[in-house]
């Protein structure tokens, strides 16, 4: 988790295990936010982003590295980004 102001806020989640995912789900059910921001650019991030979009949430993905899916072929990563 990056050292940024607000990372310890109640609406910031780090899904590392099943209880973390349960807390995220409970928050989404209770608060019904309209949008989400996900930090990272790997496989799991895009699985989560897809689930959020299916819930009707506007979802943005941000990545610190020069491109998403950095472990994959650059051409495939570019296609996913598009």
Buried (B, 14 or more C-beta within 10 A) or exposed (E): EEEEEEEEEEEBBEBEEEEEEEBBBEBBEEEEEEEBEBBBBBEEBBEBBEBBEEBEBEBEBEBEEEEBBEEBEEEEBEEEEE
